Amino acid sequence: MLIKIIVCLIIGYIFGLFQTGYLYGKILYGVDVRKYGSGNAGTTNTIRTLGKPAGYIVFLGDGLKAVFAILLVRYVIFPGLPQTDLLALITGFGVVLGHDFPFYMHFQGGKGIATTGGVMFTLDIRMAIIAAIVFALIFFTTRYVSIGSLAITALFPFLLLLFFPGQPLMFAVGLLFTAMAWWRHKANIIRLKNGTENRFDRKKKKSQE
């Protein structure tokens, strides 16, 4: 089992290295999005740097790499095993690791929220729907992306308990997703406490356009 876990982490990490935000900005605009805004290569910073269409593409790309990695493990490499769901989740965690810490970008990637969404979508679409609803409610109420991101990653382990009952190891791996996301958002958490966190304010956005 240990070898299977290592294989899944490696496969996931390799898929996670496809940095949609970084590649999109570099290839189409000659811009490294990490040099602007929050300094990471994720969806939110891409939206702030290059606009909404670019952000939507980055969100889709960052989610799809998790989808492809998990499908590969689930149906090609380790199909039909009793531990297939667990291995798929571990693969998803590997994708988040590759996304957050790409070695060729000096380990400076994104924060893994869209990628985690791709993991939820592939494991059980109901988890992704619930997470999307929770995120939307929080975002449109507060206009803070970070609060919505923190909320859905905190919810993830409990969604795993709900939709994969009797698999405590999946809950444990889900906690790793939560811990990773909250650690990657530590600067956002500090800014939220200080009241200096960036908001997607409609009026401010309009004036910038």
QUITA-V968108 format. One record per backbone hydrogen bond with DSSP energy under -1.0 kcal/mol. NH is the residue of the N-H (numbers start at 1). CO is the residue of the C=O. If there is no record, write none. Layout:
BEGIN
nh | co
NH | CO
NH | CO
END
This chain:
BEGIN
nh | co
5 | 1
6 | 2
7 | 3
8 | 4
9 | 5
10 | 6
11 | 7
12 | 8
13 | 9
14 | 10
15 | 11
16 | 12
17 | 13
18 | 15
19 | 17
20 | 18
23 | 19
24 | 20
25 | 21
26 | 22
27 | 23
28 | 24
29 | 25
31 | 25
35 | 32
36 | 33
39 | 36
41 | 109
46 | 42
47 | 43
48 | 44
49 | 45
50 | 46
51 | 47
55 | 51
56 | 52
57 | 53
58 | 54
59 | 55
60 | 56
61 | 57
62 | 58
63 | 59
64 | 60
65 | 61
67 | 63
68 | 64
69 | 65
70 | 66
71 | 67
72 | 68
73 | 69
74 | 70
75 | 71
76 | 72
77 | 72
78 | 73
84 | 81
87 | 83
88 | 84
89 | 85
90 | 86
91 | 87
92 | 88
93 | 89
94 | 90
95 | 91
96 | 92
97 | 93
98 | 94
99 | 95
100 | 96
101 | 97
105 | 102
106 | 103
107 | 102
108 | 105
109 | 100
110 | 99
116 | 112
117 | 113
118 | 114
119 | 115
120 | 116
121 | 117
122 | 118
123 | 119
124 | 120
127 | 124
128 | 124
129 | 125
130 | 126
131 | 127
132 | 128
133 | 129
134 | 130
135 | 131
136 | 132
137 | 133
138 | 134
139 | 135
140 | 136
142 | 138
143 | 139
148 | 144
149 | 145
150 | 146
151 | 147
152 | 148
153 | 149
154 | 150
155 | 151
156 | 152
159 | 155
160 | 156
161 | 157
162 | 158
163 | 159
164 | 160
167 | 164
170 | 167
171 | 167
172 | 168
173 | 169
174 | 170
175 | 171
176 | 172
177 | 173
178 | 174
179 | 175
180 | 176
181 | 177
182 | 178
183 | 179
184 | 180
185 | 181
186 | 183
189 | 185
190 | 186
191 | 187
192 | 188
193 | 189
194 | 190
196 | 191
200 | 143
201 | 199
205 | 201
206 | 202
207 | 203
208 | 204
209 | 205
END
